[in-house]
Amino acid sequence: MAYLEIENVNVSYGDVQVVNDLSLTVNEGEVVSIIGGNGAGKTTLLKTISGLLTASSGTIKFKGEEIQNRPPEVIVERGLVHVPEGRRLFSLMTVADNLDIGAYNTRAYGQRNHTILGVYDLFPRLAERREQLAMTLSGGEQQMVAIGRGMMALPGLLMLDEPSLGLAPILVLSIFETLRKIADMGTTVLLVEQDVNHSLRLSDRGYVLEHGRVALEGPAKELMDNPHIKEAYLGM
């Protein structure tokens, strides 16, 4: 049984259908990338999985339980956590307080003091800046807080939307190294990412979305060798 199973999901914004009869699976322990151009439906899909948007039809199962159109807080409680694009931090709160908010669900709350030490191990820079306001951090540091806040919820599956967006190349490399550590710790990862080269190198499998549909899927290495992927996404 797949850890996350999406079957024939459709999502619309008003009269515009953005996700079209889409199906994909993520197995426990995998890193899976979703790639595609702007407007392909990637962010919409993640928002639908996490309960921020409503699917008009289809099913979404996490650990065998249907979660489509459930409230986001219920989905987080089940262990499926979404780190959205744009970081979405509380700018006038400290790093430590932003992280602490990630553990609001009842499953994670009692372990938050222990979990935050693990986050500081992943991101030592955040330990140094724990009392700084989020607004004073660099873009890379803010992204660390966003990922760390997601880890505070004790995810079984962590979904990330464009974690490298707007970061300098050296910080992009650091973020992907950390995602590798998170995966090696046993967290399943579903990744939407503009940096196709790094995301496929990190991943076990990948899906290519075009116009809200799955256009290609397969092992990440095969996708990297695919002529269409090379031309359209890798600039080769």
N, C-alpha and C positions, 0 to 999 in steps of 0.2 A: 504493500500500500504506500502510495506517495505521501510524503510529509505535507506538502501543499499541492492541491490538485484543483486546477481551474478548467471548467468544461463549458464550452459554448457561451462564453460571457459576452454580453452586449451592454454598452454604456453610451448614453447620449447626453449632450448639452443642448437642451431644448430640442430643436428639430435636426440638429447635426449629430450624426452617429460617429463616435470617436473610436470605440472599440467594437470590432465586428466579429462575432462568433469565434472568440479567441479561446484556445485551449493550450495549457502548458502544465508541466509538473516540476516540482522540486523535491528531490529525495533528501532524507535526513543526512546531514553531514556534508552535503554538496555546497559548492559555490556556483551559482548560475547567473550569467549575465544576460540582460536584455538590452539590445542595441537597436539603433534606428535613427532616422533623421528627425528634425524638429517636426512636431505635429503627428508623429507616428502612433501616439497613444500610450507611450511608456509611463509618463507621470500619471495619466488618468488611470491606468491599470493599477499602479501601486496604491493610489488613493482609494480605488474601489476595493482592493484586497483589505486595506486597513479600515474600511468603514466610513471614510470621509466622503465618498460618493456612492450613489446607489446604482446597482446593476439593474437594467430593465429586464434581463433574463439570464439564464445560466446558473451554474452552481460553483461555489468556492468552498473547498473543504480544507481544513487544517487539522492534522492528526485525526482524520476520519470524520470530523464534525463539520457540518455545514455552518459557515460563518457569513455568507453573503448577506449584506444589508443589516448586520448586527451593529450595535453601537460601538464606536472605536474603543471605549474603555473595556468593553467585554472582550474584544479581540486581543487587546494588550494583556488582559488578565490571563488569556489562554497561552500567552507566550509568543505572540507574533507582534513585532515592534517595527515601526516605520520611522526612519530618520529622513525627514523631508528635504527637498531642495531649498536652499536659502538659509539654512541653519536655524532660523526662528528662535533665537535666544531671547531671554528677558534681559534687556540691555542694562537696566539699572539694578540688577541683582548680581551678586558675586558668582564666581565660577562654582564654588562649593554649593551655593543655593540652587543654581541652575542644574547642577548634577543631581542634587537631592530630589528635585521635582520629578526626575525620571523614575524614581522608586515609589511613586504614589499608589500603585496598585497593591492590593492586600498581599499578594504572593511575594512581592519584592520588598515591601516596606520594612519588615522586621529584620531583613538582612542588609539594609542600606549602609550601615556603618562598616560592615565587612566588604560589601561590593565596591564602595568608593575607593578602598585601598587598592583593589584590583584595577580600577580605572586609572588611578595614579601610577600604577606600575606600567600600564599600557602607554600612558601619556605623562611622563615625568614633568614636563613643562607645566601641566595643569596643577600639579602639586605645588610648584613654586608660585603659581599665580592664584591660588585657591581663594584668596581674599580680595582679589581685584574684581572690579565691575566688568561684566562681559563686554560692555561698549568700549573698553580700553584695550581689548585684545586685537591682535592681528587677525586677518582672515583665516590663516591656517590654524591659529589657536582657537578661533571660534568654531571651526569645523571639528577640531578635537573635542570641544565641549559638546557639540551636537551628537557626535558618535558616542562619547562617554555617557551622555544622558540616556541614549538608547540602551547602552549596556547596563545601566542602573536598573532597568526594568526586567533584567534577567531573561533576555529573549532566548527562545529555542530557535526562532528564525528571525534574523535581522534583515530588514529591507532598507536599502540606501538609495536615495535619488540624487545622482550627480555629486558625490562627495568631493570630487576634485575641481569642481567648477570655480573658476576665478583664482586658482592657486598657482603659485610659481612652480616650475618643474621640480625643484628639489623637494618642495612640500608635497607635491603629488606623489612622488616616490615614497615619501615617509608615510603618507596616508595608506597607500597600498600595502606597504610592509606591515602596518598595523592591522589592516584587514586580514592579511595572511595569518597573523598571530591569533586574531579572533576566531578565524575558521579552524585553526589548529587546536584551539581550546574546546572545540566541539560545537560551536554555534553555526547553524546553517545560514547561508548568506544568499540573498537575492539582490542583485546589483543592477541599477540603471546608471549608465556612465557614458559620458561623451568621449572619454579617452579609451577608444576601442582596443588599442594595443595593450595597455595595462590591464584592462578589465578581462580580456580573453586570456591573457597570460596567467591571471589569478584564478580563472574559472575552470571548472570541470566541463560544463556544458554551456551552450548559449542559444538564445533565440533572437532572430532578427525580425523586428516589426516594421511593416510598411502599410500605411493607410489603415492602421488599427487591426491588422491581421498578421499572423505568423507567416512570413515569407520563406524563412530558412530556419532550421534548427539542427543541432548536432553537437558532437564533442567540440570543445573550444579549439583544439589544435586543428581540426578539420575546417572549422570556420575561418581560422586565420589563413589557411592555405587556399580558401575559396577565391577564385578570380574576381567574383562580384564584390566580395567583402574587401579584397585588396584595393580594388579601384574606387569603390564608393566610400569606404570608411577609413582605410589605412593610407590613402594617397599614394598607392603604388601602381 
